[in-house]
């Protein structure tokens, strides 16, 4: 269902709280079938995103290291990568 959510396990450096929270928000939006509007500011939605982020952080901390890094780079890190023209 959420095949577009970026894999966070195995990143170097490890996934940040912001990256984990962004993935939790993306997951909650997908499950709730909501992309914007009043629901995104509803306390129940915000609390759900926070809980998903907390559980995700615990999960990532409990898993063994990956043998290879994920194939995709999280969106927040893509902005900081040097462009091909700079190489």
C-alpha positions as CSV (number, residue, x, y, z in Angstrom):
1,X,0.0,0.0,0.0
2,X,2.8,2.5,0.9
3,X,5.4,1.5,-1.6
4,X,6.4,5.2,-2.0
5,X,7.5,5.6,1.5
6,X,11.3,5.8,1.6
7,X,13.2,3.1,3.4
8,X,15.0,4.6,6.4
9,X,16.8,1.5,7.7
10,X,20.5,1.4,6.8
11,X,21.0,5.1,6.1
12,X,24.4,6.6,6.8
13,X,24.2,8.7,8.9
14,X,21.1,7.0,10.5
15,X,17.7,8.5,9.8
16,X,17.0,11.7,11.7
17,X,13.9,12.4,13.8
18,X,12.7,14.7,11.0
19,X,13.0,12.0,8.3
20,X,11.2,9.5,10.6
21,X,8.4,12.1,11.3
22,X,8.0,12.8,7.6
23,X,7.6,9.1,6.8
24,X,5.1,8.8,9.6
25,X,3.1,11.7,8.2
26,X,3.2,10.2,4.8
27,X,2.0,6.9,6.1
28,X,-0.9,8.5,8.2
29,X,-2.0,10.6,5.1
30,X,-2.1,7.4,3.0
31,X,-4.0,5.4,5.6
32,X,-6.5,8.2,6.3
33,X,-6.8,9.0,2.6
34,X,-6.1,12.7,3.4
35,X,-3.5,15.0,1.9
36,X,-4.5,18.4,3.3
37,X,-7.3,20.2,5.1
38,X,-8.7,20.4,8.6
39,X,-8.0,16.7,9.4
40,X,-4.2,17.3,9.2
41,X,-4.5,19.8,12.1
42,X,-6.9,17.6,14.1
43,X,-5.4,16.5,17.4
44,X,-6.2,12.8,16.7
45,X,-4.3,12.9,13.4
46,X,-1.3,14.7,15.0
47,X,-1.2,12.3,17.9
48,X,-1.3,9.3,15.5
49,X,1.6,10.7,13.5
50,X,3.7,11.3,16.7
51,X,2.9,7.7,17.8
52,X,3.9,6.2,14.4
53,X,7.1,8.2,14.5
54,X,7.9,7.0,18.0
55,X,7.2,3.3,17.1
56,X,9.3,3.7,13.9
57,X,12.3,5.1,15.9
58,X,12.1,2.2,18.3
59,X,11.8,-0.3,15.4
60,X,14.8,1.1,13.6
61,X,16.8,1.1,16.8
62,X,16.0,-2.6,17.5
63,X,16.8,-3.9,14.0
64,X,20.2,-5.2,13.1
65,X,22.3,-3.2,10.6
66,X,21.5,-3.7,6.9
67,X,24.1,-5.3,4.7
68,X,23.6,-2.7,2.0
69,X,22.1,0.8,2.0
70,X,18.6,1.4,0.7
71,X,18.4,2.1,-3.1
72,X,16.6,5.4,-2.6
73,X,17.6,8.5,-0.7
74,X,15.0,10.1,1.6
75,X,13.6,13.3,0.1
76,X,15.1,15.6,2.8
77,X,18.6,14.3,1.9
78,X,18.1,14.7,-1.9
79,X,18.1,18.4,-1.5
80,X,21.6,18.3,0.1
81,X,23.2,16.0,-2.5
82,X,25.5,17.7,-5.1
83,X,23.9,18.0,-8.5
84,X,25.4,16.2,-11.5
85,X,26.5,19.6,-12.9
86,X,28.7,20.2,-9.8
87,X,30.7,17.1,-10.2
